[in-house]
């Protein structure tokens, strides 16, 4: 996300000791910043909160987890065939992809909840 563009003038809410605790923006400026955030390619825009929650909680299916465990055990014992090694690599790539999607879903949920608090 590119936030190097000039931000609008802001007013700060400060405590008596000078510590900044908040920011006041004009509504139009806030919407402009919010629109730039919506361009974040990591956000999964278009999915409902229920879909995002389901995705963020997603796990590998039981039968796949069992097969993965068996392959990992055979890998530790150094008894994998070439085909099983490729199968294990595919599982690990799928798990990496699933974890990335789960993280993106959580990021999107966090963004949506923050936007709700502001609106």
TAVENFEN-V96524 format. One record per helix or strand of 3 or more residues. SS is the DSSP state (alpha for helix, beta for strand). FROM is the first residue (numbers start at 1). LEN is the number of residues. If there is no record, write none. Layout:
SS&FROM&LEN / SS&FROM&LEN
This chain:
beta&11&4 / beta&20&5 / alpha&27&12 / alpha&49&8 / alpha&62&15 / alpha&82&37
